[in-house]
Amino acid sequence: MDGTPRIHEDQIRERAYSLWEAEGCPDGCAERHWQQAERELQQGDNAGMAEARNASEAELQGGAQTSDAPGVAGRSRRSA
């Protein structure tokens, strides 16, 4: 084994989703968020993850609604 932590796809997906939310749910960034999430998890970047999680929580508490948010980071929202 090379010492690199083993990361599950679900962990990457959840982190990428958090990154997407923290950036205000922009369209067209799924690949960048996925790659960033993968890097952070591989490096064990707990500080970066906590910062983004706090930003997401603060945004949600500020009244942002994400109930129609996509299941995969970066997908377009449906317009009503």
N, C-alpha and C positions, 0 to 999 in steps of 0.2 A: 504494500500500500504506500502511496506517495505522500501521505500526511494531509491531503486536501480533504476537508469535510465532505461527507456524502450528503447531497442535497436532493430532496424529493421535488418533483415537478409541482406538487401542490404548494410547497413552500415558496417556490419562485413565483407562481401565479398569484398568491396572496400578497407577496411583497410588491410585485409589479402593479397590482391593483391599488395598493396603498400609495405608490409613487404617482400613479395616474390621478388618484383623488387629490393628493397633495398639490398637484400642478393645476388643479381646477378642471379636471376631466377633459383635456384637449383631445381632438381627433388626430389620428395618424401618428401616434407616438408609441404604439404597442411594442414594436421591436426594440426601441430604445429603452423603454421601461423594463422589458423582459431581460435585456442584456445587463442593465444596471442592477436589477434585482439579483440576477445570477452572480454577478461580481461581488456584490455586498455580502451575499450569503456565503460565498466561497471564502471571502476574506474575514468573515465574522464581524462585519461592520455594525456592531450593535448600537454604536453612538449615532450613526447615520439613520439606522432604522428607527430608533427612538425619536429622533428629531422629526422625521417625516410623519411618524404616527402621531406625534403631538400636534403637528401642523394640520393633519387631517381631522383630528378630534376638535381642534379649535375652530376649523372651518365649519364642521358639522354643528357645533354648538352655536355658531354665529347665524344659523338659520338655513344653511345650504341643505337642500334636499337631494338625495341620491337614490331614491327608491326606484327610479327607472334606469339606474346605472347598469351598464352591460356586465355580463358574467366574465368577460375576458377583457383585460386592460386594453384600452385604445380603440375599441369598437365604437362606432357612431351611435349616438343616442337616437331613438325614434322621436320624431317631432309630432306633437299632438295636433 
